[in-house]
């Protein structure tokens, strides 16, 4: 499932993160897209509108059929709907509205807030700095997930949603953005890793390996974590066996260089 060496762009983390309640993110607006993005997407905005009912709160979203059809999941769902335009309604009861909003924003614009921007001075990629207070809340690295009744790394949940919807490029983007996050609690990382294992196939070699590499690299912190001890005691996930194998490989790699 994973190679002997793990490489990731994740930063170090501390325990300064504060829990927050679920917030509805602002709707995607045309003003946040570039002119080139608007030009590219215009040709896809002439199709009929599909209504999507999302989450336990049944929040309503509207999207163009051509846009949704870029996802194998939604393309199949649309084929199974009645031909009557008024009946074009898709229900996603288990999806988090905030996550689906980001997915839909990506499907229209090729990115989701906070966007990746290139720092020309440093010649590096970083996350777009939030402007307003609403943007700051939207840019938070975690999201409250009702399914687990706790905070998870937002990019991990988006990655898993992209897995369900067949959006491979969104998976790559979410993983890249998660690598730029820092200041995350051990408990949030472990909960997110458990969620990732529960919502990706065994063949996944990206997100799972990302968490294994992160824990190994930060092992001095995790070995003192009471949450880590409790998670390992509770088990119920292949995460910790994979972690054991990865640690063995890590030790072997170090031994082979001596």
VENPEPE-V503058 format. One record per pair of residues at least 24 apart in sequence whose ideal C-beta (glycine too) atoms are under 8 Angstrom apart, sorted by the first residue. I is the first residue (numbers start at 1). GAP is how many residues later the second one is. D is the distance in Angstrom with one decimal. If there is no record, write none. Layout:
i->I gap->GAP d->D
i->I gap->GAP d->D
This chain:
i->1 gap->201 d->6.2
i->1 gap->202 d->6.9
i->1 gap->203 d->7.3
i->1 gap->204 d->6.1
i->1 gap->207 d->6.7
i->1 gap->208 d->7.8
i->1 gap->241 d->6.8
i->2 gap->203 d->5.8
i->2 gap->206 d->6.7
i->2 gap->207 d->4.3
i->2 gap->210 d->6.4
i->2 gap->240 d->6.9
i->2 gap->244 d->6.6
i->3 gap->202 d->7.6
i->3 gap->206 d->7.4
i->4 gap->245 d->4.3
i->4 gap->248 d->7.5
i->4 gap->249 d->6.3
i->5 gap->244 d->7.7
i->5 gap->248 d->6.6
i->6 gap->203 d->5.4
i->6 gap->204 d->7.8
i->6 gap->206 d->6.0
i->6 gap->207 d->3.3
i->6 gap->210 d->7.0
i->6 gap->240 d->6.7
i->7 gap->206 d->7.0
i->8 gap->171 d->5.8
i->8 gap->201 d->7.8
i->8 gap->202 d->5.1
i->8 gap->205 d->4.6
i->8 gap->206 d->6.4
i->8 gap->209 d->7.9
i->9 gap->167 d->7.3
i->9 gap->170 d->3.5
i->9 gap->171 d->6.9
i->10 gap->168 d->7.0
i->10 gap->169 d->4.8
i->10 gap->171 d->7.2
i->10 gap->172 d->8.0
i->10 gap->200 d->6.9
i->10 gap->203 d->7.5
i->10 gap->204 d->5.1
i->10 gap->207 d->7.7
i->11 gap->168 d->7.7
i->11 gap->169 d->7.1
i->11 gap->170 d->7.0
i->11 gap->171 d->3.9
i->12 gap->170 d->6.4
i->12 gap->206 d->6.7
i->13 gap->169 d->5.5
i->13 gap->170 d->5.8
i->13 gap->171 d->4.6
i->13 gap->172 d->7.6
i->13 gap->173 d->7.9
i->13 gap->176 d->7.1
i->13 gap->205 d->6.8
i->13 gap->208 d->7.8
i->14 gap->168 d->7.7
i->14 gap->169 d->5.4
i->15 gap->170 d->5.4
i->15 gap->171 d->7.0
i->16 gap->167 d->5.3
i->17 gap->124 d->7.7
i->17 gap->125 d->6.9
i->17 gap->134 d->8.0
i->17 gap->166 d->5.8
i->17 gap->167 d->5.6
i->17 gap->168 d->4.8
i->17 gap->171 d->6.4
i->19 gap->125 d->7.9
i->19 gap->132 d->5.8
i->20 gap->120 d->6.6
i->20 gap->122 d->7.2
i->20 gap->124 d->6.7
i->20 gap->131 d->7.4
i->21 gap->123 d->5.7
i->22 gap->74 d->7.8
i->22 gap->76 d->6.7
i->22 gap->121 d->7.1
i->22 gap->122 d->4.1
i->22 gap->124 d->7.4
i->23 gap->75 d->7.1
i->23 gap->114 d->5.5
i->23 gap->115 d->8.0
i->24 gap->35 d->7.4
i->24 gap->73 d->6.4
i->24 gap->74 d->6.6
i->24 gap->77 d->7.9
i->25 gap->73 d->5.1
i->25 gap->76 d->5.0
i->25 gap->77 d->7.3
i->25 gap->88 d->7.7
i->25 gap->112 d->7.8
i->25 gap->113 d->4.8
i->26 gap->108 d->5.5
i->26 gap->112 d->6.4
i->27 gap->74 d->7.2
i->28 gap->73 d->7.1
i->28 gap->76 d->6.9
i->28 gap->77 d->4.1
i->28 gap->80 d->6.4
i->28 gap->81 d->7.0
i->28 gap->85 d->7.9
i->32 gap->77 d->7.6
i->32 gap->81 d->6.9
i->33 gap->75 d->7.6
i->33 gap->76 d->4.8
i->37 gap->72 d->5.2
i->37 gap->73 d->6.3
i->41 gap->26 d->7.7
i->41 gap->67 d->5.9
i->41 gap->68 d->7.3
i->48 gap->37 d->5.1
i->48 gap->40 d->6.4
i->49 gap->36 d->7.9
i->49 gap->39 d->7.4
i->50 gap->28 d->6.9
i->50 gap->38 d->4.6
i->50 gap->39 d->7.3
i->50 gap->40 d->6.3
i->51 gap->37 d->6.7
i->51 gap->38 d->4.7
i->51 gap->39 d->7.4
i->52 gap->37 d->7.6
i->52 gap->38 d->5.0
i->52 gap->39 d->7.7
i->52 gap->40 d->6.2
i->52 gap->48 d->7.4
i->53 gap->36 d->6.7
i->53 gap->37 d->7.2
i->53 gap->38 d->4.7
i->53 gap->39 d->6.9
i->53 gap->40 d->7.7
i->54 gap->38 d->4.8
i->54 gap->39 d->8.0
i->54 gap->41 d->5.1
i->54 gap->42 d->7.9
i->54 gap->43 d->4.9
i->54 gap->46 d->4.9
i->55 gap->37 d->7.3
i->55 gap->38 d->6.9
i->55 gap->39 d->7.9
i->55 gap->40 d->5.9
i->55 gap->41 d->6.1
i->55 gap->42 d->4.7
i->55 gap->45 d->7.7
i->55 gap->91 d->7.8
i->56 gap->37 d->6.8
i->56 gap->90 d->6.6
i->57 gap->40 d->6.7
i->58 gap->35 d->8.0
i->59 gap->38 d->4.3
i->61 gap->36 d->7.9
i->61 gap->39 d->6.6
i->61 gap->40 d->7.4
i->61 gap->43 d->6.2
i->63 gap->41 d->5.9
i->63 gap->44 d->7.4
i->63 gap->45 d->8.0
i->67 gap->40 d->5.3
i->67 gap->41 d->6.1
i->68 gap->39 d->7.2
i->70 gap->37 d->6.3
i->70 gap->97 d->7.8
i->71 gap->36 d->7.0
i->71 gap->94 d->4.4
i->71 gap->95 d->5.6
i->71 gap->96 d->5.8
i->72 gap->93 d->7.5
i->72 gap->94 d->3.7
i->73 gap->91 d->6.2
i->73 gap->92 d->4.3
i->73 gap->93 d->5.4
i->74 gap->91 d->6.7
i->94 gap->53 d->7.2
i->95 gap->66 d->7.0
i->96 gap->47 d->6.7
i->96 gap->49 d->6.1
i->96 gap->50 d->7.0
i->96 gap->51 d->7.8
i->96 gap->61 d->6.7
i->98 gap->45 d->5.6
i->98 gap->56 d->7.9
i->99 gap->44 d->6.7
i->99 gap->55 d->7.4
i->99 gap->58 d->5.1
i->99 gap->59 d->5.9
i->99 gap->62 d->5.4
i->100 gap->61 d->7.2
i->102 gap->52 d->7.6
i->102 gap->56 d->5.5
i->103 gap->55 d->6.6
i->103 gap->58 d->5.4
i->103 gap->59 d->7.0
i->103 gap->62 d->6.7
i->103 gap->64 d->7.3
i->103 gap->67 d->6.9
i->106 gap->61 d->7.3
i->106 gap->64 d->5.2
i->106 gap->67 d->7.1
i->107 gap->60 d->7.5
i->111 gap->62 d->6.9
i->112 gap->46 d->7.3
i->112 gap->61 d->7.8
i->113 gap->25 d->5.5
i->113 gap->26 d->6.7
i->114 gap->24 d->7.5
i->114 gap->25 d->4.4
i->114 gap->63 d->8.0
i->116 gap->57 d->7.4
i->116 gap->60 d->7.1
i->116 gap->61 d->6.7
i->125 gap->51 d->7.6
i->125 gap->55 d->7.5
i->126 gap->54 d->6.4
i->127 gap->50 d->6.6
i->127 gap->53 d->5.5
i->141 gap->40 d->4.7
i->141 gap->42 d->7.7
i->141 gap->43 d->6.5
i->142 gap->42 d->7.4
i->142 gap->46 d->6.0
i->145 gap->50 d->7.4
i->148 gap->43 d->6.4
i->148 gap->47 d->6.3
i->150 gap->41 d->5.6
i->151 gap->37 d->5.3
i->151 gap->40 d->7.2
i->152 gap->36 d->7.0
i->152 gap->39 d->6.0
i->152 gap->40 d->4.8
i->152 gap->43 d->5.5
i->153 gap->25 d->6.1
i->153 gap->28 d->6.9
i->153 gap->31 d->6.8
i->153 gap->35 d->6.5
i->153 gap->36 d->7.3
i->153 gap->39 d->4.2
i->155 gap->26 d->7.1
i->156 gap->36 d->4.6
i->156 gap->39 d->6.3
i->156 gap->40 d->5.4
i->156 gap->51 d->6.7
i->157 gap->38 d->7.0
i->159 gap->37 d->7.3
i->159 gap->41 d->7.8
i->159 gap->48 d->5.3
i->160 gap->35 d->7.0
i->160 gap->36 d->6.6
i->160 gap->39 d->3.9
i->160 gap->40 d->6.2
i->160 gap->47 d->7.8
i->163 gap->36 d->6.9
i->163 gap->37 d->5.7
i->163 gap->38 d->7.6
i->163 gap->41 d->7.6
i->164 gap->35 d->7.8
i->171 gap->35 d->7.0
i->171 gap->36 d->7.7
i->172 gap->34 d->8.0
i->175 gap->31 d->5.6
i->175 gap->32 d->6.1
i->175 gap->35 d->6.3
i->178 gap->32 d->7.1
i->179 gap->31 d->7.4
i->186 gap->35 d->6.5
i->186 gap->36 d->6.2
i->186 gap->39 d->4.5
i->186 gap->41 d->5.4
i->186 gap->42 d->6.5
i->187 gap->38 d->7.9
i->187 gap->40 d->4.4
i->189 gap->25 d->6.7
i->189 gap->26 d->7.4
i->190 gap->35 d->7.9
i->190 gap->37 d->5.8
i->190 gap->38 d->6.4
i->190 gap->41 d->5.1
i->193 gap->46 d->5.6
i->194 gap->37 d->7.2
i->194 gap->43 d->5.4
i->194 gap->45 d->6.3
i->197 gap->40 d->5.0
i->197 gap->41 d->6.1
i->197 gap->42 d->5.0
i->198 gap->39 d->7.0
i->202 gap->36 d->7.6
i->208 gap->31 d->7.8
i->208 gap->34 d->6.8
i->211 gap->28 d->7.4
i->212 gap->30 d->6.0
i->212 gap->31 d->5.6
i->212 gap->34 d->4.5
i->213 gap->33 d->7.6
i->215 gap->28 d->6.1
i->216 gap->27 d->7.5
i->216 gap->30 d->6.1
i->216 gap->31 d->6.2
i->216 gap->34 d->5.7
i->219 gap->28 d->8.0
